[in-house]
């Protein structure tokens, strides 16, 4: 099939790892293990938070939201990534590509929003502990969850609709194992200035704004912690933020790395941007449940309780 043809709604070809085609079988094993770890770990976190009454607190409700977005992110990319490595199934229709792109970006934006909500949760818990439960009520947490979904959907809908107006008459080979907005946009032979402007606006209004408010939250948290007289209490209070700081780092560091590679890595091997792009979407879902399981005693106790209760039934 020719990959050069004039078409408004083309069939795109996804890419595996260029230059490492000989290792696709081994790479597929790695990704399969990562997806299994991410899906099972986040499902376990979600299950214990929903079933364990002692975890029915704002912090853990936000953690369950984070696990939900991580599961959605994994499912959004799993089919095409493993399809390429296992079956060499590279073709994807225009509408299927737009759908996958929408959900990948939606769950990415949602994860950024949830991390901001978790930063606000830590700020309220540390700076105003007596009013913590009254400020973050169940109704308010539910409202935040709905706002996170609406925000991502409202920002992304015009981004997807604007791609529908484009024509594609160049190579239809995408440079990732999934559909990515900048990647699809670059293949168009139409004017994409509006698309670029909307894409930049979407990034700035989500991850950009969220990162600034997360930073501001931690500046205020540090000020509150420094006002605590006892060094022991300071350490104990700040230790409750370590898991969240780690989650923020593993979300933003791959995102920044991918941006740097796309802008300054023109002379790097072709497989480097592709591997980083795949890692950017799979590392946070893999690491978040591990971090929270290791760092949060309540989660550890709930998981052990679940394992022990399951063991008694056999």
LUMDORO-289398 format. One record per residue (C-alpha): residue number from 1; x, y, z. Coordinates in Angstrom, 2 decimals. Example, Ala and Ser with C-alpha at 12.3 -4.5 7.8 and 13.67 -1.06 7.14 Angstrom:
! LUMDORO-289398
<rec num="1" X="12.30" Y="-4.50" Z="7.80"/>
<rec num="2" X="13.67" Y="-1.06" Z="7.14"/>
***
This chain:
! LUMDORO-289398
<rec num="1" X="0.00" Y="0.00" Z="0.00"/>
<rec num="2" X="1.38" Y="3.42" Z="-0.91"/>
<rec num="3" X="1.87" Y="5.79" Z="1.97"/>
<rec num="4" X="1.85" Y="8.82" Z="-0.35"/>
<rec num="5" X="-1.62" Y="9.68" Z="-1.58"/>
<rec num="6" X="-3.95" Y="12.65" Z="-1.57"/>
<rec num="7" X="-6.58" Y="12.07" Z="1.08"/>
<rec num="8" X="-8.65" Y="14.11" Z="3.48"/>
<rec num="9" X="-9.20" Y="11.15" Z="5.82"/>
<rec num="10" X="-6.15" Y="8.90" Z="5.34"/>
<rec num="11" X="-4.99" Y="5.67" Z="6.88"/>
<rec num="12" X="-1.95" Y="6.40" Z="9.04"/>
<rec num="13" X="0.99" Y="4.09" Z="9.67"/>
<rec num="14" X="2.29" Y="3.93" Z="13.22"/>
<rec num="15" X="5.96" Y="3.32" Z="13.95"/>
<rec num="16" X="7.63" Y="0.86" Z="16.31"/>
<rec num="17" X="11.18" Y="1.66" Z="17.37"/>
<rec num="18" X="13.14" Y="2.73" Z="14.26"/>
<rec num="19" X="16.55" Y="1.15" Z="14.01"/>
<rec num="20" X="15.66" Y="-1.53" Z="16.56"/>
<rec num="21" X="13.19" Y="-3.59" Z="14.48"/>
<rec num="22" X="15.30" Y="-6.68" Z="15.17"/>
<rec num="23" X="14.60" Y="-6.26" Z="18.91"/>
<rec num="24" X="10.82" Y="-5.70" Z="18.70"/>
<rec num="25" X="10.11" Y="-9.13" Z="20.21"/>
<rec num="26" X="12.25" Y="-8.33" Z="23.27"/>
<rec num="27" X="10.90" Y="-4.79" Z="23.52"/>
<rec num="28" X="7.36" Y="-6.20" Z="23.45"/>
<rec num="29" X="8.16" Y="-8.34" Z="26.51"/>
<rec num="30" X="9.39" Y="-5.23" Z="28.36"/>
<rec num="31" X="6.28" Y="-3.23" Z="27.46"/>
<rec num="32" X="4.00" Y="-6.14" Z="28.26"/>
<rec num="33" X="5.52" Y="-6.36" Z="31.77"/>
<rec num="34" X="5.23" Y="-2.59" Z="32.23"/>
<rec num="35" X="1.58" Y="-2.54" Z="31.15"/>
<rec num="36" X="0.76" Y="-5.49" Z="33.41"/>
<rec num="37" X="2.49" Y="-3.79" Z="36.36"/>
<rec num="38" X="0.70" Y="-0.49" Z="35.71"/>
<rec num="39" X="-2.77" Y="-1.98" Z="35.25"/>
<rec num="40" X="-2.55" Y="-4.41" Z="38.16"/>
<rec num="41" X="-0.93" Y="-1.88" Z="40.52"/>
<rec num="42" X="-3.41" Y="0.91" Z="39.83"/>
<rec num="43" X="-6.37" Y="-1.49" Z="39.92"/>
<rec num="44" X="-5.19" Y="-2.72" Z="43.32"/>
<rec num="45" X="-4.86" Y="0.86" Z="44.65"/>
<rec num="46" X="-8.32" Y="1.72" Z="43.31"/>
<rec num="47" X="-9.86" Y="-1.42" Z="44.81"/>
<rec num="48" X="-8.40" Y="-0.99" Z="48.32"/>
<rec num="49" X="-9.35" Y="2.71" Z="48.46"/>
<rec num="50" X="-12.94" Y="1.94" Z="47.47"/>
<rec num="51" X="-13.37" Y="-1.10" Z="49.75"/>
<rec num="52" X="-11.37" Y="-0.11" Z="52.85"/>
<rec num="53" X="-13.38" Y="2.29" Z="55.11"/>
<rec num="54" X="-10.23" Y="3.63" Z="56.80"/>
<rec num="55" X="-9.10" Y="5.01" Z="53.41"/>
<rec num="56" X="-12.28" Y="6.99" Z="52.81"/>
<rec num="57" X="-10.45" Y="10.28" Z="53.27"/>
<rec num="58" X="-9.74" Y="13.15" Z="50.81"/>
<rec num="59" X="-6.09" Y="12.19" Z="50.24"/>
<rec num="60" X="-7.01" Y="8.65" Z="49.20"/>
<rec num="61" X="-9.96" Y="9.73" Z="47.07"/>
<rec num="62" X="-7.54" Y="11.88" Z="45.08"/>
<rec num="63" X="-5.16" Y="8.92" Z="44.91"/>
<rec num="64" X="-7.98" Y="6.80" Z="43.45"/>
<rec num="65" X="-8.54" Y="9.53" Z="40.82"/>
<rec num="66" X="-4.82" Y="9.37" Z="39.96"/>
<rec num="67" X="-5.04" Y="5.57" Z="39.60"/>
<rec num="68" X="-8.11" Y="5.92" Z="37.37"/>
<rec num="69" X="-6.33" Y="8.34" Z="35.01"/>
<rec num="70" X="-3.28" Y="6.03" Z="34.93"/>
<rec num="71" X="-5.47" Y="3.05" Z="33.99"/>
<rec num="72" X="-7.13" Y="5.12" Z="31.25"/>
<rec num="73" X="-3.74" Y="6.25" Z="29.93"/>
<rec num="74" X="-2.50" Y="2.63" Z="29.73"/>
<rec num="75" X="-5.62" Y="1.37" Z="27.97"/>
<rec num="76" X="-5.44" Y="4.27" Z="25.47"/>
<rec num="77" X="-2.01" Y="3.19" Z="24.18"/>
<rec num="78" X="-1.90" Y="-0.54" Z="24.94"/>
<rec num="79" X="-3.67" Y="-1.82" Z="21.80"/>
<rec num="80" X="-1.55" Y="0.03" Z="19.23"/>
<rec num="81" X="1.79" Y="-0.32" Z="21.05"/>
<rec num="82" X="1.52" Y="-4.08" Z="21.60"/>
<rec num="83" X="-0.19" Y="-4.52" Z="18.20"/>
<rec num="84" X="2.91" Y="-3.09" Z="16.49"/>
<rec num="85" X="5.40" Y="-5.17" Z="18.47"/>
<rec num="86" X="3.45" Y="-8.44" Z="18.38"/>
<rec num="87" X="1.56" Y="-8.40" Z="15.06"/>
<rec num="88" X="3.23" Y="-5.58" Z="13.11"/>
<rec num="89" X="-0.27" Y="-4.04" Z="12.94"/>
<rec num="90" X="0.76" Y="-0.52" Z="11.99"/>
<rec num="91" X="-2.33" Y="0.80" Z="10.17"/>
<rec num="92" X="-4.84" Y="3.02" Z="11.96"/>
<rec num="93" X="-7.77" Y="4.89" Z="10.40"/>
<rec num="94" X="-8.10" Y="8.65" Z="10.68"/>
<rec num="95" X="-11.10" Y="8.52" Z="13.05"/>
<rec num="96" X="-9.52" Y="5.80" Z="15.22"/>
<rec num="97" X="-6.35" Y="7.91" Z="15.36"/>
<rec num="98" X="-8.30" Y="10.99" Z="16.47"/>
<rec num="99" X="-10.13" Y="8.96" Z="19.13"/>
<rec num="100" X="-6.89" Y="7.56" Z="20.52"/>
<rec num="101" X="-5.27" Y="10.99" Z="20.45"/>
<rec num="102" X="-8.24" Y="12.51" Z="22.29"/>
<rec num="103" X="-8.10" Y="9.98" Z="25.12"/>
<rec num="104" X="-4.30" Y="10.04" Z="25.45"/>
<rec num="105" X="-4.29" Y="13.82" Z="25.82"/>
<rec num="106" X="-7.44" Y="13.79" Z="27.96"/>
<rec num="107" X="-5.96" Y="11.41" Z="30.54"/>
<rec num="108" X="-2.64" Y="13.30" Z="30.44"/>
<rec num="109" X="-4.41" Y="16.60" Z="31.15"/>
<rec num="110" X="-6.54" Y="14.90" Z="33.81"/>
<rec num="111" X="-3.43" Y="13.55" Z="35.52"/>
<rec num="112" X="-1.96" Y="17.04" Z="35.63"/>
<rec num="113" X="-5.21" Y="18.36" Z="37.15"/>
<rec num="114" X="-5.36" Y="15.56" Z="39.74"/>
<rec num="115" X="-1.74" Y="16.25" Z="40.79"/>
<rec num="116" X="-2.74" Y="19.90" Z="41.32"/>
<rec num="117" X="-5.76" Y="18.80" Z="43.40"/>
<rec num="118" X="-3.47" Y="16.55" Z="45.48"/>
<rec num="119" X="-1.11" Y="19.50" Z="46.07"/>
<rec num="120" X="-4.09" Y="21.55" Z="47.31"/>
<rec num="121" X="-5.08" Y="18.61" Z="49.53"/>
<rec num="122" X="-1.60" Y="18.55" Z="51.14"/>
<rec num="123" X="-1.64" Y="22.35" Z="51.57"/>
<rec num="124" X="-5.01" Y="22.29" Z="53.39"/>
<rec num="125" X="-4.00" Y="19.28" Z="55.52"/>
<rec num="126" X="-0.77" Y="20.97" Z="56.68"/>
<rec num="127" X="-1.76" Y="24.64" Z="56.92"/>
<rec num="128" X="-5.31" Y="24.20" Z="58.24"/>
<rec num="129" X="-5.64" Y="20.67" Z="59.71"/>
<rec num="130" X="-8.62" Y="21.48" Z="61.95"/>
<rec num="131" X="-10.76" Y="22.47" Z="58.96"/>
<rec num="132" X="-9.35" Y="19.81" Z="56.59"/>
<rec num="133" X="-12.43" Y="17.57" Z="56.59"/>
<rec num="134" X="-14.88" Y="20.48" Z="56.44"/>
<rec num="135" X="-13.08" Y="22.09" Z="53.49"/>
<rec num="136" X="-12.58" Y="18.89" Z="51.47"/>
<rec num="137" X="-16.01" Y="17.29" Z="51.91"/>
<rec num="138" X="-17.15" Y="14.32" Z="49.81"/>
<rec num="139" X="-19.33" Y="16.63" Z="47.73"/>
<rec num="140" X="-16.45" Y="19.02" Z="47.06"/>
<rec num="141" X="-14.12" Y="16.17" Z="46.09"/>
<rec num="142" X="-16.78" Y="14.89" Z="43.66"/>
<rec num="143" X="-17.08" Y="18.41" Z="42.20"/>
<rec num="144" X="-13.30" Y="18.56" Z="41.72"/>
<rec num="145" X="-13.41" Y="15.18" Z="39.94"/>
<rec num="146" X="-16.16" Y="16.35" Z="37.57"/>
<rec num="147" X="-14.31" Y="19.65" Z="36.96"/>
<rec num="148" X="-11.15" Y="17.72" Z="36.03"/>
<rec num="149" X="-13.06" Y="15.75" Z="33.35"/>
<rec num="150" X="-14.94" Y="18.79" Z="32.00"/>
<rec num="151" X="-11.77" Y="20.89" Z="31.85"/>
<rec num="152" X="-9.88" Y="18.30" Z="29.79"/>
<rec num="153" X="-12.85" Y="17.66" Z="27.48"/>
<rec num="154" X="-13.53" Y="21.36" Z="26.81"/>
<rec num="155" X="-9.86" Y="22.06" Z="26.00"/>
<rec num="156" X="-9.41" Y="19.00" Z="23.76"/>
<rec num="157" X="-12.65" Y="19.02" Z="21.75"/>
<rec num="158" X="-11.73" Y="22.02" Z="19.53"/>
<rec num="159" X="-8.22" Y="20.57" Z="19.15"/>
<rec num="160" X="-9.65" Y="17.37" Z="17.64"/>
<rec num="161" X="-12.30" Y="19.13" Z="15.54"/>
<rec num="162" X="-9.67" Y="21.42" Z="14.02"/>
<rec num="163" X="-7.72" Y="18.37" Z="12.78"/>
<rec num="164" X="-10.81" Y="17.26" Z="10.83"/>
<rec num="165" X="-10.54" Y="20.29" Z="8.56"/>
<rec num="166" X="-7.00" Y="19.40" Z="7.45"/>
<rec num="167" X="-5.97" Y="17.55" Z="4.29"/>
<rec num="168" X="-3.14" Y="15.03" Z="4.25"/>
<rec num="169" X="-1.16" Y="14.64" Z="1.04"/>
<rec num="170" X="2.31" Y="13.83" Z="2.37"/>
<rec num="171" X="3.74" Y="10.74" Z="4.00"/>
<rec num="172" X="1.20" Y="9.18" Z="6.36"/>
<rec num="173" X="3.85" Y="7.63" Z="8.60"/>
<rec num="174" X="3.56" Y="8.79" Z="12.21"/>
<rec num="175" X="6.70" Y="8.82" Z="14.36"/>
<rec num="176" X="5.21" Y="7.18" Z="17.46"/>
<rec num="177" X="3.48" Y="3.94" Z="18.41"/>
<rec num="178" X="0.30" Y="5.92" Z="19.05"/>
<rec num="179" X="-1.43" Y="9.04" Z="17.70"/>
<rec num="180" X="0.04" Y="12.24" Z="19.08"/>
<rec num="181" X="-1.36" Y="15.69" Z="18.18"/>
<rec num="182" X="1.89" Y="17.35" Z="16.98"/>
<rec num="183" X="2.77" Y="14.20" Z="15.04"/>
<rec num="184" X="-0.55" Y="14.10" Z="13.16"/>
<rec num="185" X="-0.54" Y="17.85" Z="12.55"/>
<rec num="186" X="2.93" Y="17.79" Z="10.91"/>
<rec num="187" X="1.70" Y="15.42" Z="8.18"/>
<rec num="188" X="-0.92" Y="17.86" Z="6.90"/>
<rec num="189" X="-0.44" Y="19.85" Z="3.71"/>
<rec num="190" X="-2.97" Y="22.46" Z="4.93"/>
<rec num="191" X="-2.24" Y="25.58" Z="6.97"/>
<rec num="192" X="-1.79" Y="24.43" Z="10.58"/>
<rec num="193" X="-1.14" Y="27.78" Z="12.30"/>
<rec num="194" X="-4.50" Y="27.67" Z="14.12"/>
<rec num="195" X="-3.89" Y="24.07" Z="15.17"/>
<rec num="196" X="-0.44" Y="24.95" Z="16.51"/>
<rec num="197" X="-1.83" Y="27.92" Z="18.42"/>
<rec num="198" X="-4.59" Y="25.82" Z="19.98"/>
<rec num="199" X="-2.12" Y="23.05" Z="20.83"/>
<rec num="200" X="0.23" Y="25.47" Z="22.56"/>
<rec num="201" X="-2.69" Y="27.08" Z="24.40"/>
<rec num="202" X="-3.89" Y="23.66" Z="25.57"/>
<rec num="203" X="-0.48" Y="22.76" Z="27.01"/>
<rec num="204" X="-0.01" Y="26.13" Z="28.71"/>
<rec num="205" X="-3.54" Y="26.18" Z="30.17"/>
<rec num="206" X="-3.19" Y="22.66" Z="31.61"/>
<rec num="207" X="0.29" Y="21.38" Z="32.47"/>
<rec num="208" X="1.78" Y="24.89" Z="32.43"/>
<rec num="209" X="-0.76" Y="26.49" Z="34.76"/>
<rec num="210" X="-0.95" Y="23.37" Z="36.95"/>
<rec num="211" X="2.82" Y="23.24" Z="37.45"/>
<rec num="212" X="2.86" Y="26.89" Z="38.57"/>
<rec num="213" X="0.08" Y="26.31" Z="41.12"/>
<rec num="214" X="1.72" Y="23.09" Z="42.35"/>
<rec num="215" X="4.95" Y="25.03" Z="42.90"/>
<rec num="216" X="3.02" Y="27.79" Z="44.68"/>
<rec num="217" X="1.29" Y="25.19" Z="46.89"/>
<rec num="218" X="4.65" Y="23.80" Z="47.98"/>
<rec num="219" X="6.07" Y="27.25" Z="48.70"/>
<rec num="220" X="3.10" Y="27.81" Z="51.03"/>
<rec num="221" X="3.50" Y="24.30" Z="52.50"/>
<rec num="222" X="7.20" Y="24.96" Z="53.24"/>
<rec num="223" X="6.27" Y="28.25" Z="54.94"/>
<rec num="224" X="3.70" Y="26.41" Z="57.08"/>
<rec num="225" X="6.18" Y="23.63" Z="57.97"/>
<rec num="226" X="8.86" Y="26.16" Z="58.98"/>
<rec num="227" X="6.41" Y="27.70" Z="61.46"/>
<rec num="228" X="6.25" Y="24.38" Z="63.34"/>
<rec num="229" X="8.53" Y="24.61" Z="66.38"/>
<rec num="230" X="9.44" Y="20.93" Z="66.79"/>
<rec num="231" X="12.00" Y="19.56" Z="64.22"/>
<rec num="232" X="10.52" Y="16.08" Z="64.68"/>
<rec num="233" X="7.03" Y="17.31" Z="63.79"/>
<rec num="234" X="8.41" Y="19.23" Z="60.82"/>
<rec num="235" X="9.97" Y="16.07" Z="59.42"/>
<rec num="236" X="6.81" Y="14.03" Z="60.06"/>
<rec num="237" X="4.55" Y="16.62" Z="58.42"/>
<rec num="238" X="6.78" Y="17.08" Z="55.37"/>
<rec num="239" X="7.16" Y="13.30" Z="54.93"/>
<rec num="240" X="3.45" Y="13.16" Z="54.06"/>
<rec num="241" X="4.30" Y="15.15" Z="50.88"/>
<rec num="242" X="7.13" Y="12.92" Z="49.63"/>
<rec num="243" X="4.86" Y="10.55" Z="47.67"/>
<rec num="244" X="3.12" Y="13.44" Z="45.92"/>
<rec num="245" X="6.40" Y="15.21" Z="45.11"/>
<rec num="246" X="7.67" Y="11.94" Z="43.57"/>
<rec num="247" X="4.47" Y="11.57" Z="41.51"/>
<rec num="248" X="4.83" Y="15.17" Z="40.24"/>
<rec num="249" X="8.49" Y="14.53" Z="39.33"/>
<rec num="250" X="7.82" Y="11.34" Z="37.35"/>
<rec num="251" X="5.01" Y="13.11" Z="35.46"/>
<rec num="252" X="6.86" Y="16.32" Z="34.54"/>
<rec num="253" X="10.45" Y="15.06" Z="34.04"/>
<rec num="254" X="9.57" Y="12.70" Z="31.11"/>
<rec num="255" X="7.32" Y="15.44" Z="29.66"/>
<rec num="256" X="10.17" Y="17.98" Z="29.75"/>
<rec num="257" X="12.66" Y="15.38" Z="28.43"/>
<rec num="258" X="10.39" Y="14.61" Z="25.47"/>
<rec num="259" X="10.08" Y="18.34" Z="24.67"/>
<rec num="260" X="13.87" Y="18.77" Z="24.78"/>
<rec num="261" X="14.48" Y="15.75" Z="22.54"/>
<rec num="262" X="11.96" Y="16.98" Z="19.94"/>
<rec num="263" X="13.52" Y="20.46" Z="19.89"/>
<rec num="264" X="17.23" Y="19.80" Z="20.36"/>
<rec num="265" X="17.73" Y="16.10" Z="19.61"/>
<rec num="266" X="17.86" Y="16.32" Z="15.80"/>
<rec num="267" X="21.20" Y="14.48" Z="15.71"/>
<rec num="268" X="20.23" Y="11.77" Z="18.21"/>
<rec num="269" X="19.54" Y="8.19" Z="17.00"/>
<rec num="270" X="15.97" Y="7.84" Z="15.61"/>
<rec num="271" X="14.95" Y="5.34" Z="18.30"/>
<rec num="272" X="15.66" Y="7.79" Z="21.17"/>
<rec num="273" X="12.60" Y="10.09" Z="20.72"/>
<rec num="274" X="10.33" Y="7.08" Z="20.15"/>
<rec num="275" X="11.49" Y="5.28" Z="23.29"/>
<rec num="276" X="11.22" Y="8.45" Z="25.40"/>
<rec num="277" X="7.72" Y="9.11" Z="23.99"/>
<rec num="278" X="6.61" Y="5.60" Z="25.00"/>
<rec num="279" X="8.25" Y="5.87" Z="28.41"/>
<rec num="280" X="6.64" Y="9.27" Z="28.96"/>
<rec num="281" X="3.19" Y="7.62" Z="28.91"/>
<rec num="282" X="4.00" Y="4.34" Z="30.71"/>
<rec num="283" X="6.43" Y="5.34" Z="33.49"/>
<rec num="284" X="3.97" Y="7.42" Z="35.63"/>
<rec num="285" X="1.28" Y="4.66" Z="35.64"/>
<rec num="286" X="3.94" Y="2.08" Z="36.58"/>
<rec num="287" X="5.64" Y="4.13" Z="39.29"/>
<rec num="288" X="2.69" Y="5.85" Z="41.02"/>
<rec num="289" X="1.23" Y="2.73" Z="42.70"/>
<rec num="290" X="4.74" Y="1.59" Z="43.68"/>
<rec num="291" X="5.56" Y="4.97" Z="45.25"/>
<rec num="292" X="2.30" Y="5.20" Z="47.19"/>
<rec num="293" X="2.49" Y="1.55" Z="48.30"/>
<rec num="294" X="6.03" Y="1.98" Z="49.60"/>
<rec num="295" X="5.63" Y="5.43" Z="51.16"/>
<rec num="296" X="2.07" Y="5.24" Z="52.58"/>
<rec num="297" X="1.59" Y="2.95" Z="55.58"/>
<rec num="298" X="-2.21" Y="3.04" Z="55.34"/>
<rec num="299" X="-2.05" Y="1.72" Z="51.76"/>
<rec num="300" X="0.43" Y="-0.97" Z="52.85"/>
<rec num="301" X="-1.89" Y="-2.09" Z="55.67"/>
<rec num="302" X="-4.93" Y="-2.15" Z="53.36"/>
<rec num="303" X="-3.08" Y="-4.21" Z="50.73"/>
<rec num="304" X="-1.78" Y="-6.68" Z="53.36"/>
<rec num="305" X="-5.28" Y="-6.95" Z="54.82"/>
<rec num="306" X="-6.65" Y="-7.73" Z="51.33"/>
<rec num="307" X="-3.93" Y="-10.31" Z="50.67"/>
<rec num="308" X="-4.47" Y="-12.00" Z="54.04"/>
<rec num="309" X="-8.26" Y="-12.08" Z="53.67"/>
<rec num="310" X="-7.87" Y="-13.52" Z="50.14"/>
<rec num="311" X="-5.45" Y="-16.16" Z="51.47"/>
<rec num="312" X="-7.92" Y="-17.37" Z="54.11"/>
<rec num="313" X="-10.47" Y="-18.20" Z="51.39"/>
<rec num="314" X="-8.13" Y="-20.76" Z="49.79"/>
***
